[in-house]
Amino acid sequence: MFYEIRRYQVRLGRRAEWVRYMEDVIVPFQSSKGMDITASFVDEQDEDAYVWIRRFDDEAQREALYAAVYESGQWKNEIGPVAYDLLIAENSVVTRVVPTPASPLQ
């Protein structure tokens, strides 16, 4: 099992709009496809930063969920274009992490 910690840079002054879109559209859509979204955050020190965490059982599950989400017509035609308009995609950072044996996130 592992987590993805995803850090996004939102276009200047649009973070509130991004958070609404994440919470109203992206999270429900991805959850409906089976994605386990563990948490989401705004950065107190960077007014245009957003962080969220997703959990995967293994690489096979991650690949299947990525396909279900990102290869869907709804993502390609509706959700993705809005998301990419709100983000500076080239500044996104995705980090994969594995919990330590004593971590509560098992």
C-alpha positions as CSV (number, residue, x, y, z in Angstrom):
1,M,0.0,0.0,0.0
2,F,1.1,3.5,-0.8
3,Y,0.0,7.1,-0.9
4,E,0.3,9.9,-3.5
5,I,0.9,13.3,-2.0
6,R,-0.1,15.7,-4.8
7,R,1.0,19.4,-4.6
8,Y,-0.6,21.7,-7.1
9,Q,0.1,25.4,-7.9
10,V,-3.2,27.1,-8.6
11,R,-3.3,30.1,-11.0
12,L,-2.9,33.4,-9.1
13,G,-5.9,34.2,-7.0
14,R,-8.0,31.2,-8.0
15,R,-7.4,28.9,-5.1
16,A,-10.9,29.3,-3.6
17,E,-12.4,28.5,-7.0
18,W,-10.1,25.5,-7.3
19,V,-11.0,24.2,-3.8
20,R,-14.7,24.5,-4.7
21,Y,-14.2,22.6,-8.0
22,M,-12.2,19.9,-6.2
23,E,-14.8,19.4,-3.5
24,D,-17.9,19.7,-5.7
25,V,-16.7,17.9,-8.9
26,I,-13.3,16.2,-8.9
27,V,-13.4,14.4,-5.5
28,P,-16.9,13.1,-6.0
29,F,-16.1,12.0,-9.6
30,Q,-12.9,10.3,-8.6
31,S,-14.5,8.7,-5.6
32,S,-17.3,7.3,-7.8
33,K,-14.6,5.6,-9.8
34,G,-13.1,3.9,-6.7
35,M,-10.4,6.4,-5.9
36,D,-9.5,6.6,-2.1
37,I,-9.0,10.3,-1.4
38,T,-7.6,10.5,2.1
39,A,-7.2,14.2,2.6
40,S,-7.0,17.7,1.1
41,F,-5.3,20.8,2.3
42,V,-4.6,24.5,1.5
43,D,-1.1,25.7,2.3
44,E,-1.1,28.4,5.0
45,Q,2.2,29.8,3.7
46,D,1.4,29.8,-0.1
47,E,-1.9,31.3,-1.0
48,D,-1.9,29.5,-4.4
49,A,-0.9,26.0,-3.2
50,Y,-3.2,23.0,-2.7
51,V,-2.2,19.5,-1.5
52,W,-4.2,16.3,-1.5
53,I,-3.5,12.7,-0.7
54,R,-4.8,9.5,-2.4
55,R,-4.3,5.9,-1.2
56,F,-3.7,2.8,-3.3
57,D,-3.4,-0.8,-2.4
58,D,-0.8,-1.5,-5.0
59,E,0.5,-0.5,-8.4
60,A,-2.1,-2.6,-10.3
61,Q,-4.9,-0.8,-8.5
62,R,-3.4,2.6,-9.2
63,E,-3.1,1.8,-12.9
64,A,-6.7,0.6,-13.0
65,L,-8.0,3.7,-11.2
66,Y,-6.0,6.1,-13.3
67,A,-7.5,4.5,-16.4
68,A,-11.0,4.7,-15.0
69,V,-10.6,8.4,-14.2
70,Y,-8.3,9.9,-16.7
71,E,-9.3,7.9,-19.8
72,S,-13.0,8.5,-19.2
73,G,-14.9,10.8,-21.6
74,Q,-16.2,12.8,-18.6
75,W,-12.7,13.6,-17.5
76,K,-11.3,14.3,-21.0
77,N,-14.2,16.4,-22.1
78,E,-15.6,18.1,-19.0
79,I,-13.6,17.9,-15.8
80,G,-10.0,17.9,-17.0
81,P,-10.2,21.0,-19.2
82,V,-11.6,23.0,-16.3
83,A,-9.0,21.6,-13.9
84,Y,-6.1,22.4,-16.3
85,D,-7.4,25.9,-16.7
86,L,-7.2,26.5,-12.9
87,L,-3.8,24.9,-12.4
88,I,-0.2,25.6,-13.5
89,A,0.2,21.9,-14.4
90,E,4.0,22.1,-15.0
91,N,4.4,23.1,-11.3
92,S,2.6,20.0,-10.0
93,V,4.6,17.7,-7.8
94,V,3.5,14.1,-7.1
95,T,5.3,12.2,-4.4
96,R,4.7,8.5,-3.7
97,V,5.1,7.5,0.0
98,V,4.9,4.3,1.9
99,P,3.8,4.4,5.6
100,T,6.4,3.3,8.2
101,P,5.5,0.3,10.3
102,A,4.2,2.5,13.2
103,S,2.3,5.0,11.0
104,P,-1.4,5.3,11.9
105,L,-2.0,5.5,8.1
106,Q,-1.9,1.8,7.4
